[in-house]
Amino acid sequence: MATYLDKIVAQHRAAAAADDRELAHLHEVARAQPAARRFRSAVQGADGLAVISEIKRRSPSKGHLNADLDPAETARAYARGGASGLSVLTDLDHFGGSVADLQAARAACTLPVLRKDFTVCVADVLDARIMGADCLLLIVAALEPAELIELHALADEIGLDVLVEIHDEVELEVALRAQATLIGVNQRDLVTFDVDHERAVRMASAIPDHVVKVAESGVRGPADAASLRNAGYHAVLVGESLVTAADPAAAIEALRAAR
């Protein structure tokens, strides 16, 4: 029986198979883009716990979160709160995101931007650079190990940072073989979409010290942020609690101040 992740990835792979654009031309356009903002450096260089703030209209597990949000205004609010970077969903069918959301958010502030999507092919990586993303998400659970190595190397070559998402020790080893230096532990099970709020804490000691560590999903507030900071994480990636907050800037300030 196919899982929800299987269905999403299959849809993206079908779209990739139908894409007949010339990769050499896309590669040329991607390499010609202005220098990207340094996402990994912004996270690693934060004073205390970095917050990667997400622009997310809906989710498969919760439905609509903030369908009518203004990506530019949301980005500015996140910047006021002291976020170190943005994460912007560009998947339309499952998350209500778009390339336009990413571009509007990036244009509204100086923060580096992660393209949050299900990257499955070379064209996806090149498109991320062309649309203006500064960082790319690669999900170990959605890729074969050889694909992860290929796509990570391509992103490096064209000037994109890469956040490699894992769930357990086996996936961590795959990420390290791809030379990942920015690794996110997703506390949401991509098969069931349930959240294990202790997963990242359990995984922290297994991640080498040279890696910038990000905890993803399930950060409900300052108590969770403090626990993750004390476990050794450089950053938390937070979506649902921020896009539904009455004052996103204040919510980010509270996360950053957590001890």
N, C-alpha and C positions, 0 to 999 in steps of 0.2 A: 504494500500500500504506500503510495507516494505521500511524503510529508509536505507541509506547507512550504518549507525551504526548497524541496525538490521542484515544486510547481513554479515557484518564482524563478529559480535558476533555469528551469527548462524554457520558460517564456523568454528570458533574456538570451539564452543560447539560440533559440529559434530566430529571434530578431537579428542576432549576430550572423547567423547562417544566411539570412536573406539580404544582408548588407553587401552590395556589390561595389562600394566605393573603392578607389585605388589606394591601397595602404601607403604606397610610396609617396603619393601626393599628401595624404594626411600627415605622414611623418615629417615632410618638408614644412608644412604649415605649422605643426606643433613646435618644431625646432625654431621657428621664426618668431615665436611669441615673446613678449617682454619677460624679463626675469620674474620668476615667481617669488612670492613672499615666503619666508622660511618658517614653515609650520613647526617642524620638530624643534628648531632652536627657540621658537616662541614658547613652546610648552616647557622645554628643559630649563629655560632661563627665567621662568616665572619666580616671583618672590613668594615662596610658599607653595601651596597647592594650586596648580593651574586648573582652570575651568574651561573646557571646550563646550561651548553652548550651541545647542542644536535648534535648527529651524525645521519644524516637523509639523505638518498639518494634520496627519492622521496616522494610525498604525493598524496593522492587521489584528492585533489583540484587543485594542481599546476603541477602535473606530475613530470618529472625528475627535480631535483634540483642540484644534484652533484653526478651522478650515479657512477662515477669512483673514488670517494674520497678514500683516504687511511686512514682507521680508526686509525691506530697507529700514523701517522703523524698529523692527525687532532687532536687527543687527546693531543699530545705534544704541538701543537700550542695553544690549549685551556688552557693548564696548564701554558704556558708562559704568557698568557694574564691575568692570575689571576682567572680563573674559580674556583668555590668551589666544583663543581661536574660535572659529565658527565651524560647525558641521551642518551641511545643507543637504537635505534629501532631494534627489533628482528623479527618483522612481515615481512615475505618475500613477500607474494602475493600483499599486498596493499602499502607497504612502502619500499620494496627492502632491508629490513634489514636481519640480521642473528645473530645466536649465535656467529659465528666466528667474526663478527664485534665487539660484546661486549667484547669478550675475548682479541682480539688484542688491543682494545682501553684501556682496564684495565691494560694489561701487559705493556703498553707503558708509564704509568705515575703512580703517587701515589694517584690520585683523586678517591673518591668513585663513584660508578657507579649505576645508576638507569636502571633497565631493563624496557624499554618502550614497552609495548605490551598489548594485550587484555586478561587479566588473568581471567579465568572463572572456574577453578577447583583446587582441592588440588594438583594434579600433576604439574600444572603450577607453583604453589608457590614453591614446592620442586625443580623443574627443575631450577628455578631462582637461588636458593641457590647453586645448584650443578654446574651450569655453571659459577659461580663466581660473580654474581650480589651482590651488597651491599644493594640495595633498590628495592622495587617492586612497580609497579603502580597498584592501584585498582580503577576502574572507577565506581562511584555510578550508573551512567546511564546504565551500562552494567550488573549489578548484582542485585539480590534480596537482601533486607536488611539482611536476615539471612545468605546469602552467604557471604556478605561483612564482617559480624561479624566473621564467621567461618574462612575465608581466612586471615583476619587481625590477628586474634589470632594465627593462625598457623605460619604466618610470624614472629610474635613476638617470638614465642617459638623456632624457628630455627635460630634466630639471624639476621633476615632481618629487616631493616627499611621499612616503608610503606608510600608512597605518595598517599593520597586518593584524587581523582579528583572529583570536583563538578562544578555545573553551577549556582545554585540558592539556596535560603534559605531552600527550602524543602530538597534538597540533602545535604545541610550542616547539618541539623538535623540528617539525616541518618548516615552521617559520624561521628558525635559526639557520636551517640549511639554505634558505633563500636569502640569507644575509640581512634579515630584518633587524633594524635598530630602533624601531618605534612599534611597540606591540600593545594591543588592546585586549584585555580579557573581558569578553562579553558575558555578563551574568545572566543574560536571557538565553534560554535554550532555543535554538533556531528550529527545532523540530516541534516542540510543544508550545513554545513562546512563554513558558513559565519562567519566573525569575528566581534564582538562587542567590540571596543577598550575601552569602558567605563565600561564594566561589572565588572572587577576586582575592580576598584575604588568604584563602588556602593556597592560591597559585603564586602569590607574590614572591615567596622565597625561592621558587623554582626558576624565576626569570633572572638571567645574568645581570650583573651590575652595570654593564656597558649599555644596556637597553633602556630606553625611555619607556616607562610603564604607565599605561592608561587603563583605568577601570571604566567599563562601559555598562550602561543600563542598571536600573534598580537603585539609583542614588536618590533617596527620598528627601534628604535634607542634611543639615550640618552634622548630625550624629553619624550618618553613613560616610560623609566626607571625611570626618575626623578618623574614623576607623580605617579607611583606605589610605589616608595620608600616613598614619602611624604604621601601616603595613608596608610602606615603602613606595607607594605610587606617586608619580610626578603629577598626574592629572586625573580628573574625572570627566567623562563625557556625559552630559546631562541634557535630556530632551523633554520628556513629558512634564516633569515638575516645573520646568521653566516656561514652556509655551502655554501652560495653564495658570501660571502665577499672575496675581494682580499687579505685582511690581517685579518684573524680571531682574532689573538691575539690583534691587535690594536682595533678591534671592541669591544672586551670584555673590554679592558681597558677604552674605552669611556663610556660603559654602567655602569661600576663600579664607574666612576668619576661623573656620572650625579647627579646634585643637583636640 
